[in-house]
């Protein structure tokens, strides 16, 4: 058997995908052949979702119909809201999201129908309802009235409306929409790979998405954005960054939002998010969070170079923290918002895993492990009944 040289499957190609391409050396990302920078500038979340699910950009008419369908599916079943009202108000939004996604099965008669078209429809329902769920939980836990989705608003503006109880101005809605586009898909990252592993067992779309949400929640993956905001708040002032970064690195801790398993010359999404953060800071007349972020970035880069002899860059979670915070969003909702935006990517991968026509067809994931147990030698252990063990 091949010996493990590295951990975390770095550099191991486990399958083919037509959904997105990540070039870590050139700092490039594309969805279905379209560069992320162009999509961020010119596309919308709904159009990007269509692209991910249907493999092509929609015509104007197709997009119009798709937006209507998506908007019409936003409403949560009443049973879900009453369930939320019974939950402990301190429950973490990611735990609520993961568990309630599995509850949505009760309200979907096609939950276990395993055709491609049924899975496409379930994808649309999940993409439409997850934002409603995240916003509803935030309002329930704050004892605020739950806002019904507004079919007249786009995906991004409607989420902000359901969360804050008021329609955001156009610029904020557009910036938030760009954030959703930037997070929509990213090849075989930990949560997408999780979704594909679960899909490879032929488990349901809901089981796959629930598992992906769990994988996203960890602080080395999607959970990093919440930790970044905690760090910004803890530092509080740009003058304190230098000491803070050195202390963290001296203690062997990681600087959240910095570094990436694939991007070694910069994350293209982070550059766009940095510009949105800067713009929001200018608009607010308060650059505190943006300035602290920039200083953490430069300090971490120079310290990392000194200590490890290589460069490190901000990832997608780094500037999204200050962006969402300046949009008035609670830090523990940053990762659920990541889930809102990544759901189309997960769905596209689940469908590719289950229904790909390409050869070789995806198979049940079942890697091998190197057994490193050193118990009783090659013969194995002799079982001694519990009565004789003393
Ligand atoms: N701060 C300090 N040290 C770091 C950081 C960091 N942010 N990132 C990597 N390192 C160090 C590691 O400690 C390790 O040092 P060692 O060789 O002395 O043990 C070395 O760099 C390599 O680390 P790995 O985890 O093996 O390398 P990789 O580049 O694959 O790590 C990862 C990627 C896990 C994202 C890492 O950069 C990290 O932990 N970053 C902070 C958490 C974070 O922001 N996660 C979000 C990633 S983006 C996303 O998932 C959406």
Boltz pocket constraint, residues with backbone or C-beta under 6 A from the ligand:
constraints:
  - pocket:
      binder: B
      contacts: [[A, 189], [A, 219], [A, 220], [A, 221], [A, 222], [A, 224], [A, 252], [A, 253], [A, 254], [A, 255], [A, 256], [A, 257], [A, 258], [A, 259], [A, 260], [A, 261], [A, 262], [A, 315], [A, 316], [A, 317]]
      max_distance: 6.0
